[in-house]
Amino acid sequence: MANGYHGAAMDEIAETAHVSKPVLYQHFPSKRELYMALLDSQLSKLIALLLGALNSTTDNDERVQAVMRAYFRFIASDDQAHRLVFESDLVNDADVSARLEAFNKTFADAVARVIAEDTKLPELESQLLGRGLAGMAQVSARYWLETDGNLDLDVASDLIYRLAWRGISRFPKET
């Protein structure tokens, strides 16, 4: 679906998937159902990567670095999954936007829980910081992709990690 949802024909999708059009229709009665299944699959993959990175250590500095790197690696993948998730011409569709919001909430809430546990900030403040960090990762990784490799992935994710860490580390950790 490199040409977007509306620009993709089922023939093209079947060819890209290396299946026949009838096989495609056996599993997905419509292009919209196929898109929704792909979206769900990619959002599940991304949330697993991000939560895996978030839970990979108890060292918050390393957590922030791991999460930023995971986001950048997802965006850098050659399978165009990021475009399916973040740049679809269906992002304003109620079902699509609900799925994206559920993803954003799940990830931001996980970040917020870590922040709340460590800083004892109120829930609403922790959630705002979680959303801010999640948004920083998403927007900066998508922008990085537009640089067409002129900035190394590890350098780019490290820059954003350092920016985020210098900000979030200023909140005192409660012991």
C-alpha positions as CSV (number, residue, x, y, z in Angstrom):
1,M,0.0,0.0,0.0
2,A,2.8,2.3,-0.9
3,N,0.3,4.5,-2.8
4,G,-2.0,4.8,0.2
5,Y,-5.2,3.0,0.9
6,H,-7.2,4.6,-1.8
7,G,-4.4,4.2,-4.4
8,A,-3.9,0.5,-3.8
9,A,-5.9,-2.0,-5.8
10,M,-6.5,-5.5,-4.6
11,D,-4.6,-6.9,-7.6
12,E,-1.5,-4.9,-6.6
13,I,-1.9,-6.0,-3.0
14,A,-2.3,-9.7,-4.0
15,E,0.8,-9.4,-6.2
16,T,2.8,-7.8,-3.4
17,A,1.7,-10.5,-1.0
18,H,2.5,-13.2,-3.5
19,V,-1.0,-14.7,-3.4
20,S,-3.8,-14.8,-5.9
21,K,-6.6,-12.3,-5.7
22,P,-9.2,-15.1,-4.8
23,V,-7.0,-16.2,-1.9
24,L,-6.8,-12.6,-0.7
25,Y,-10.6,-12.3,-0.8
26,Q,-11.0,-15.7,1.1
27,H,-9.2,-14.1,4.0
28,F,-10.3,-10.5,3.7
29,P,-13.7,-9.7,2.1
30,S,-12.7,-6.1,1.5
31,K,-9.7,-3.9,1.1
32,R,-10.7,-2.1,4.3
33,E,-10.8,-5.3,6.3
34,L,-7.3,-6.1,5.0
35,Y,-6.1,-2.7,5.9
36,M,-7.5,-3.0,9.4
37,A,-5.9,-6.4,9.9
38,L,-2.5,-5.0,8.7
39,L,-2.9,-2.0,11.0
40,D,-3.7,-4.2,14.0
41,S,-0.7,-6.4,13.2
42,Q,1.7,-3.5,12.9
43,L,0.4,-1.7,16.0
44,S,0.8,-4.9,18.0
45,K,4.4,-5.3,16.6
46,L,5.3,-1.7,17.5
47,I,3.8,-1.9,21.0
48,A,5.6,-5.1,21.7
49,L,8.9,-3.5,20.6
50,L,8.3,-0.4,22.7
51,L,7.1,-2.2,25.8
52,G,9.9,-4.7,25.5
53,A,12.4,-1.8,25.4
54,L,10.7,0.0,28.3
55,N,10.8,-3.2,30.4
56,S,14.2,-4.3,29.3
57,T,15.9,-2.7,32.4
58,T,15.2,-0.8,35.6
59,D,17.8,1.8,34.7
60,N,15.7,4.8,33.5
61,D,18.6,6.2,31.4
62,E,18.9,2.9,29.6
63,R,15.1,2.7,29.3
64,V,14.8,6.0,27.5
65,Q,17.7,5.1,25.2
66,A,16.2,1.7,24.4
67,V,12.7,3.1,23.7
68,M,14.0,5.8,21.3
69,R,16.1,3.2,19.5
70,A,13.2,0.9,19.2
71,Y,11.0,3.6,17.7
72,F,13.7,4.6,15.2
73,R,14.3,1.0,14.2
74,F,10.6,0.4,13.6
75,I,10.4,3.6,11.4
76,A,13.6,2.5,9.6
77,S,12.3,-0.9,8.7
78,D,12.0,-1.5,4.9
79,D,8.5,-2.9,5.1
80,Q,6.8,0.5,5.1
81,A,4.9,-0.4,8.3
82,H,5.3,3.1,9.6
83,R,3.5,4.6,6.6
84,L,0.6,2.1,7.1
85,V,0.4,3.1,10.8
86,F,1.2,6.9,10.8
87,E,0.7,8.1,7.2
88,S,-2.4,6.3,6.0
89,D,-5.1,8.3,4.2
90,L,-7.5,6.7,6.6
91,V,-6.1,8.2,9.8
92,N,-9.3,10.3,10.2
93,D,-11.5,7.2,9.9
94,A,-13.2,6.5,13.2
95,D,-12.0,2.9,13.5
96,V,-8.5,3.8,12.5
97,S,-8.2,6.7,14.8
98,A,-9.6,4.7,17.7
99,R,-6.9,2.0,17.1
100,L,-4.2,4.7,16.9
101,E,-5.4,6.3,20.1
102,A,-5.5,2.9,21.9
103,F,-1.9,2.3,20.8
104,N,-0.8,5.8,21.9
105,K,-2.6,5.4,25.2
106,T,-1.2,2.0,25.9
107,F,2.4,3.2,25.3
108,A,2.1,6.5,27.0
109,D,0.4,4.9,30.0
110,A,3.2,2.4,30.3
111,V,5.7,5.3,30.3
112,A,3.6,7.3,32.7
113,R,3.5,4.3,35.2
114,V,7.3,4.3,35.3
115,I,7.4,8.1,35.8
116,A,4.8,8.0,38.5
117,E,6.5,5.2,40.4
118,D,9.9,6.9,40.2
119,T,8.9,10.5,40.9
120,K,5.6,10.2,42.8
121,L,4.1,12.8,40.5
122,P,0.3,12.8,40.3
123,E,-1.2,10.5,37.6
124,L,-2.3,13.3,35.3
125,E,1.1,14.9,35.3
126,S,2.8,11.5,34.7
127,Q,0.4,10.8,31.8
128,L,1.2,14.2,30.2
129,L,4.9,13.5,30.4
130,G,4.3,10.0,29.0
131,R,2.4,11.4,26.1
132,G,5.1,14.0,25.5
133,L,7.9,11.4,25.5
134,A,5.9,9.1,23.2
135,G,5.2,12.0,20.8
136,M,8.8,13.1,20.8
137,A,9.9,9.6,19.8
138,Q,7.2,9.3,17.1
139,V,7.6,12.7,15.5
140,S,11.4,12.8,15.6
141,A,11.7,9.3,14.1
142,R,9.3,10.1,11.3
143,Y,11.3,13.3,10.6
144,W,14.6,11.4,10.7
145,L,13.2,9.1,8.0
146,E,12.8,12.1,5.7
147,T,16.5,12.8,5.9
148,D,17.0,9.7,3.6
149,G,19.8,8.3,5.6
150,N,21.8,11.5,5.8
151,L,21.9,11.0,9.5
152,D,22.8,7.6,10.9
153,L,20.0,5.8,12.8
154,D,22.0,5.3,15.9
155,V,23.2,9.0,15.9
156,A,19.6,10.2,15.4
157,S,18.1,8.0,18.1
158,D,20.9,8.9,20.5
159,L,20.3,12.7,19.9
160,I,16.6,12.3,20.8
161,Y,17.4,10.0,23.7
162,R,19.8,12.6,25.2
163,L,17.3,15.4,24.7
164,A,14.6,13.3,26.4
165,W,16.8,12.0,29.2
166,R,18.2,15.4,30.1
167,G,14.6,16.6,30.5
168,I,13.0,13.6,32.3
169,S,16.0,13.0,34.6
170,R,15.5,16.5,36.1
171,F,12.4,15.2,37.9
172,P,13.7,13.9,41.2
173,K,13.5,10.2,41.7
174,E,11.7,9.2,44.9
175,T,13.3,6.5,47.0
